[in-house]
């Protein structure tokens, strides 16, 4: 269905009047619930309950990667990047390369998430049955050719480094050192903040 999204009727909801606790394994439902809470300005606190080894019930303030928004993903990536210098110094080269390739896989996924969430301002969202006909469409116009070139270049670098393909021989990209990884993540963060800053003119 294409059309304007109907926001939840707050008067018919329990959450404005009392605390509501929801347990779910459904990522699609989780993202829909997060959108409903944001749209109605109802505060929401997310907790992740998971098994660590053989011990179930471990809780954390983090949410599953697939449900995290761009800024939440960048925050998580920054914490991982902060640990890279120690891994660089104390672990075997192969272990470091595996960690960095895995990290670039998530950086690449975050770049892809920015297209949905930032560049197109959420007009079209995965897991949603509607296309949002709103100011988000107008906000997409702030993304210029230079922005797209920066995005494509960064995304290509992630694709070259990630272990999603069996890269061998002269086409195999060298694995960046911790400083370069940190710089690449900063490029992503600055790109996101730059686009959002330009979009504020349409708020």
C-alpha positions as CSV (number, residue, x, y, z in Angstrom):
1,X,0.0,0.0,0.0
2,X,1.4,3.4,-1.0
3,X,0.1,6.4,0.8
4,X,0.4,8.5,3.9
5,X,1.1,6.5,7.0
6,X,-1.6,6.6,9.6
7,X,0.0,7.3,13.0
8,X,-1.3,5.3,16.0
9,X,-4.3,6.8,17.8
10,X,-2.7,7.7,21.2
11,X,-6.2,7.8,22.8
12,X,-6.5,4.0,22.1
13,X,-3.1,3.1,23.5
14,X,-2.1,1.9,27.0
15,X,1.4,3.4,26.9
16,X,0.5,7.0,27.5
17,X,-1.2,6.0,30.8
18,X,0.9,3.2,32.2
19,X,4.1,1.3,31.7
20,X,3.9,-1.4,29.0
21,X,6.5,-4.2,28.9
22,X,6.9,-6.1,25.6
23,X,8.9,-9.2,25.2
24,X,9.5,-10.2,21.6
25,X,12.0,-12.1,19.3
26,X,10.5,-10.3,16.2
27,X,12.8,-7.7,14.8
28,X,10.2,-6.5,12.3
29,X,7.7,-5.9,15.2
30,X,10.5,-4.2,17.2
31,X,11.2,-1.7,14.5
32,X,7.5,-1.0,14.0
33,X,7.1,-0.5,17.7
34,X,10.1,1.9,17.9
35,X,8.6,3.9,15.0
36,X,5.2,4.1,16.8
37,X,6.8,5.3,20.0
38,X,8.8,7.9,18.1
39,X,5.8,9.1,16.1
40,X,3.7,9.6,19.3
41,X,6.6,10.9,21.4
42,X,6.2,8.2,24.0
43,X,9.5,7.3,25.6
44,X,10.8,3.8,25.1
45,X,13.6,1.9,26.8
46,X,15.0,-1.1,24.9
47,X,16.8,-4.0,26.6
48,X,18.4,-7.1,25.0
49,X,18.1,-10.4,26.8
50,X,20.5,-13.0,25.5
51,X,22.4,-16.2,26.3
52,X,26.1,-15.9,27.0
53,X,27.7,-19.3,26.7
54,X,25.4,-21.7,28.6
55,X,24.0,-19.0,30.8
56,X,20.7,-17.5,29.7
57,X,19.1,-14.2,30.8
58,X,22.0,-11.8,30.4
59,X,20.7,-8.3,29.8
60,X,22.2,-5.2,28.3
61,X,21.2,-1.7,27.1
62,X,22.3,-2.6,23.6
63,X,19.7,-3.6,21.0
64,X,20.1,-6.2,18.2
65,X,22.2,-4.8,15.3
66,X,19.4,-5.2,12.8
67,X,17.1,-3.1,14.9
68,X,19.7,-0.4,15.7
69,X,19.5,3.0,13.9
70,X,22.5,4.6,12.3
71,X,23.7,6.6,15.3
72,X,23.4,3.5,17.6
73,X,25.4,1.5,15.1
74,X,28.1,4.2,14.9
75,X,28.3,4.3,18.7
76,X,28.8,0.5,18.8
77,X,31.4,0.7,16.0
78,X,33.3,3.4,17.8
79,X,33.6,1.2,20.8
80,X,35.0,-1.6,18.7
81,X,37.4,0.6,16.9
82,X,38.7,1.9,20.2
83,X,39.8,-1.7,21.0
84,X,41.7,-2.2,17.7
85,X,45.1,-0.7,18.8
86,X,45.4,-3.3,21.6
87,X,44.5,-6.1,19.2
88,X,47.0,-4.7,16.6
89,X,49.8,-4.9,19.2
90,X,49.0,-8.2,21.0
91,X,47.3,-10.5,18.5
92,X,48.5,-12.4,15.5
93,X,48.2,-10.6,12.2
94,X,45.6,-13.1,10.9
95,X,43.4,-12.5,14.0
96,X,43.6,-8.7,13.5
97,X,42.7,-9.0,9.9
98,X,39.7,-11.2,10.7
99,X,38.5,-8.6,13.3
100,X,38.9,-5.7,10.9
101,X,37.2,-7.5,8.0
102,X,34.2,-8.2,10.3
103,X,34.2,-4.6,11.4
104,X,34.2,-3.3,7.8
105,X,31.3,-5.6,7.1
106,X,29.3,-3.7,9.7
107,X,30.6,-0.4,8.5
108,X,29.4,-1.3,5.0
109,X,26.0,-2.3,6.4
110,X,25.8,1.0,8.3
111,X,26.5,3.0,5.1
112,X,23.6,1.1,3.5
113,X,21.4,1.9,6.4
114,X,22.2,5.6,5.9
115,X,20.7,5.5,2.5
116,X,17.4,4.4,4.0
117,X,17.4,6.4,7.2
118,X,19.4,9.5,6.5
119,X,19.7,10.1,2.7
120,X,16.0,9.4,2.1
121,X,15.0,10.5,5.6
122,X,13.1,7.3,6.3
123,X,10.6,7.8,3.4
124,X,11.1,4.2,2.5
125,X,11.9,1.8,5.3
126,X,12.6,-1.9,5.4
127,X,10.0,-4.0,7.3
128,X,7.3,-1.3,6.7
129,X,4.3,-1.8,4.5
130,X,3.9,1.9,3.7
131,X,5.9,4.6,1.8
132,X,5.9,7.7,3.9
133,X,4.6,10.7,1.9
134,X,6.1,13.4,4.1
135,X,8.9,16.0,4.3
136,X,11.3,13.2,4.1
137,X,11.0,13.2,0.4
138,X,12.0,16.9,0.3
139,X,14.9,16.2,2.7
140,X,16.3,13.8,0.2
141,X,17.0,16.7,-2.2
142,X,19.9,18.0,0.0
143,X,22.1,15.0,-1.0
144,X,24.3,16.3,-3.8
145,X,26.7,14.7,-6.3
146,X,29.6,15.1,-3.9
147,X,27.7,13.4,-1.1
148,X,26.9,10.5,-3.3
149,X,30.5,10.2,-4.6
150,X,31.7,10.1,-0.9
151,X,29.2,7.4,-0.1
152,X,30.0,5.3,-3.1
153,X,33.7,5.6,-2.5
154,X,33.5,4.6,1.2
155,X,31.1,1.7,0.4
156,X,33.4,0.4,-2.3
157,X,36.3,0.4,0.1
158,X,34.3,-1.6,2.6
159,X,33.3,-4.1,-0.1
160,X,37.0,-4.5,-1.1
161,X,38.1,-5.2,2.5
162,X,35.2,-7.2,3.8
163,X,35.5,-11.0,3.8
164,X,32.1,-11.4,2.1
165,X,34.1,-12.5,-1.0
166,X,37.1,-14.7,-1.5
167,X,39.5,-11.9,-2.5
168,X,42.9,-13.3,-3.6
169,X,45.9,-12.1,-5.6
170,X,46.5,-8.5,-6.7
171,X,42.8,-7.5,-6.1
172,X,43.0,-8.4,-2.4
173,X,42.9,-5.1,-0.5
174,X,45.3,-4.6,2.3
175,X,43.8,-4.5,5.8
176,X,44.0,-1.0,7.3
177,X,45.8,-0.2,10.5
178,X,43.8,1.0,13.5
179,X,44.3,4.7,12.6
180,X,42.9,4.2,9.1
181,X,39.9,2.2,10.4
182,X,39.1,5.0,12.9
183,X,39.4,7.6,10.0
184,X,37.0,5.6,7.8
185,X,34.5,5.4,10.6
186,X,34.8,9.2,11.2
187,X,34.1,9.7,7.5
188,X,30.8,7.8,8.0
189,X,30.0,9.8,11.1
190,X,30.7,13.1,9.6
191,X,28.8,12.2,6.4
192,X,25.7,11.4,8.5
193,X,26.0,14.6,10.6
194,X,26.5,16.7,7.5
195,X,23.4,15.4,5.7
196,X,21.3,15.8,8.9
197,X,22.5,19.4,9.3
198,X,21.5,20.3,5.8
199,X,18.1,18.6,6.3
200,X,17.2,20.7,9.3
201,X,16.1,23.5,6.9
202,X,13.0,21.3,6.2
203,X,12.1,20.6,9.8
